Amino acid sequence: DLEPRAYVNTPTGLNFLLIGFQNADGALVQDLSLPVTDSRVNVDQAFIGYVRTLGLSGKSAKMGMLLPYAKLDASAYLDGDFRSRETDGLADPAFYFTINLIGAPALSVTEFSNYTQDTIIGFSFKLTAPLGEYDNDKLLNLGTNRWSFEPEIGISKRIGNLTLESAASVFLYSENDDFVNGMTRKQEPIYAVQVHAIYLFPKAIWASIGATYFTGGESSLDGVQKTDALENWRTGFTVVLPLTRHHSIKLFGHSGVATRTGTDYDALGIAWQYRWGRDF
């Protein structure tokens, strides 16, 4: 994930509706012990999200969900034989909660006009549910057939029109007990850090550049350990263009810098956001 402004303070009682599209195109960097070569994966994903801001014990918080629908087109050579996979359907939905612990009090829209950010420290928790399209006869699927949990702690510091952010998280996974041919797949935690530099332009336009590094995640199949630990870098950008008080457009993209195993892809996306609430 590359998500700038995750811990920004926002007035309570607001609602955000997000509808967007993303294309991701790249390759799967495999465990070298596997006879898979020349892999190519293209995923078109449409998504809808909802966020609600609120106050808890005087601190600003938000909760939300993201529901993706995707189309997968992949190909590779397995032991020299060409294989392909095409499918579409629901991908795993995500639910999350964020609370700012320091530096971001819960404020109404009216009160927020007098607020200026300094340093914010926050905590978030993301849950991904195994509700996506899944076929246990296939190696590649839109759904993962397992639960994932992501606790994260982040810090945001504003200096004039520039905001610097960093966050550290860990991804925890339940086992997939219905992997290919009925095998059980387990995966060790993935540890990740991300950093962002965000600049606020006139008329509430903002842009960011960021990077993320993640490691760990070695997996096993029926108790047999694989040599597929991650040690990957990605970088990306985000630009948000307000159209009116209620409407804005978000442009974003990210790309792999270095990939040991896993997905090595380029992604571009666009989203429309509508926000509303009391006194807004």
N, C-alpha and C positions, 0 to 999 in steps of 0.2 A: 504494500500500500504506500502511496505518496499522497498525503492529505494535508495541505497547508491550512492554517487558521482553524485547526481542530479545537483549540482551546481559547478562541477569541470570546470575549464577553458579548452577550447579546441580550436585549431586553426580554423580560419574561412575558409569557402569554402570546408569543408569536408562533405562526405555523408556516412551514416551508414545504412546497410541493416541487419535486424535481423530476423532470422527464428528459431522457437523453439517449444517446447512441454512442457506441464505441466499437472500433475495429482494431483487432490485434492480429498481427501476422508475424510468424517467426518459425522457430525450430524447437525441438526437444533435444536437449543435450543429455544423452543417456549414460547410465552406468556402463563403463567400458567393457564390462563382461557380457553385455547383452549384444546379440547379433542384429542390431537395428542401425541402419544408416540412412542418410539423405532424408531425414524427416522434415515435414513441412506442415504447419498448422495455421489455419485461418479461422478466427472466431468473430462473428458479427453479433453484438450484444445490444439489445434495447433494455432500458431499465426505468423503473419508476420508484421514487423515494419520497418519504415523508419524515419531517422533523418537527418536534414540538419543544419550545423552550419553556423552562419553568424555574422556580426557586425552591431550594431545599435547605432548611435551617439557615436562611439568609445568604446562601451561595447560589450562583447561577449554574444551571444544569440544562441538559437537553436529552431527549430520547428520540429514537427514530428507527426506521426500517428501510431496507432496499430490496426490491424484488426484480431480478433479472430474467430475461428471456433471450436465449442465444441460439445461434446456428453454428455448428462446427463442421469444418471441412479439412480433413487431414490425410496425409499420405506418407509412406515410408517403405523402405526395403527391409524385409525380415528374412535373414538367411539368404539374401539375394533375390527373394520373391517380392514383387510389388504388391503392397496392400494399401487400401484406402478406407476412409470412414467418413460418412456424412450423416449428420443427425441434427435435429433441432428440438427445442423444448425449454422447459423451465430449468434454470440453474439454481443453485442453492441460495435461498434468501438469507439476508443478514439482519440482525437486530442489535442495536447498540445503545449504550447509556454513557453520558459524560457529565462529570461534575468538576467545577473549578474550585479547588480547595483554598487557594490563596490569591488575592489580588483581583477578584472578579465577583463583587457582591451582586445579589439578585436585585435588579432595578426594573422599574416600569419603563415604558416608552418615554414618559415625561421626565422621569428622574435620570434616564440615561443620557440626556442632552448635556448634563454637567459632569459626565464621567470621562476620565482620560486614563488610558491604560498605562501601566508601568510594567511590573513583572507579574505574570500569572503562572501558577502551578496547578495542574489538573490531573485527573485520573479518568480513564475510560475503560469500558468493558464491551467487547463485541462477541456476539454469539452467532454462529452460522449453522443452520439446521439442514439435515440431509433430506431435503425435499425435492431436489433436482432430478432431471431425467437420468436414469441409470440402468445399464444393461450389463449384467455380470458375465456375459460372453465376450465383452469388448474391453480392450485395455484403456481406451480413451473415452471419457464420458463428460457430459456437462455437469452432472452431479457427482458428489464424492462418496456418498453412502456412509458418512461418518459425521459426527459433531466436531466442531472446532470452537475454541475459546481463546480470546485474545485480550488479556489485561495489559494496559499501557499507562505509563506516566509521562507527562509532557510539561515543558516549560516554554513560555512565550515572553519575550522582552521587547518592548517598543522603544525606539530611539528616533524621535521626530517622525518622519514619514516611513521609516524603515522598521520592520518587525523581524526579529530573529527568533526562530523556533527550533526546538529539538525534542525528540521523543524516543523512548525505549520501550519495547514490547516483547512479549513471548507468546508464541502460538502453540496451543496444546490441542491434541487430537485424540478422539476416541478411536478404537480399532475398527477397521472395515472387515467384517466377518463374512463378506460375500464378494471377495475379489475374484479375479479371473479363475475359472474352474473351481470355485468354492474355497480358495485359499483365504487365509486370514492375514491381512496387511496391517502392520503397526508402524507408527512413525514417531521418532523422537521429537522433542520440542524444537521449534525454530526460534532463534533469538534475532531481533531486528532493531536497528536504530535508523532514524531519519532526521534530516536537518533541512530547514527552509529559510530563505531570505525573501521577504515580502515587501513590496514597495507600494505605497498608497499614492495614487495620482489624483489630480483634481476631478471633481464630479463623481467621487466614490469609485473610480476605476482602480483596480489593483491587479498586480501581477507578481508571480513568484517563480523562483527556480529552486529545485531541491534535489536531494539524493538520498538513497537508502542502501544500507548494507545488511544482509541477513546471512546467518550461518546455522549449521546444525541440520536437523531434519532427516537423519539417516533412518532408513526403513528396513523392515524385515518381512519376509514372507514365510508363514508357517514356522516361525522361529529361526529361520536362516537369515543372518544379517547380510545386507547389501552394502556395497561401497558407493553410496549415492548421496553422501553428505553435501550440503549446499555451502557455498562460499561466494556469494553473488553480489554485484553492485548494479544499481539502476539509478537513472537520473531523469528528471522530468520538469515540466513547466505547467503553470495554470494562469489563465487570464480571465478576469470577470469584468463584464461590461454592463453596467446598469442601463436599462432602457427607460424605465419610469420608476416611480417610488416602489411599485409592487413587482415589476418584472425585471429580470436580468438574464444575460447569456453567459455561460461558462464554457471556455475552450481549454482543453487539457491534452497533454501527451506525455509519454514516458518511453524510455528505451533502455535496453541492457547495455552496460558498460563492460562487465566481465561476468561470465557464467561458468561455474564449474560443472554443475548438473542442474536439471530442471528446465524451465521455460526461458528461452532467449528470444524475445519478441519486441517489436515496436508497436505502440498503440497510440491512436488519436481518437479524440472524442469531443462531443459537443452536448450541452445540456441547457434546457430552459428552466428557470426557477421563478416560481410565483410565491410571494409571501404576503400574509395577512394576519390581522389580530386586532385586539382592542386598542384603541387610541393610535393605531398606525395608519 
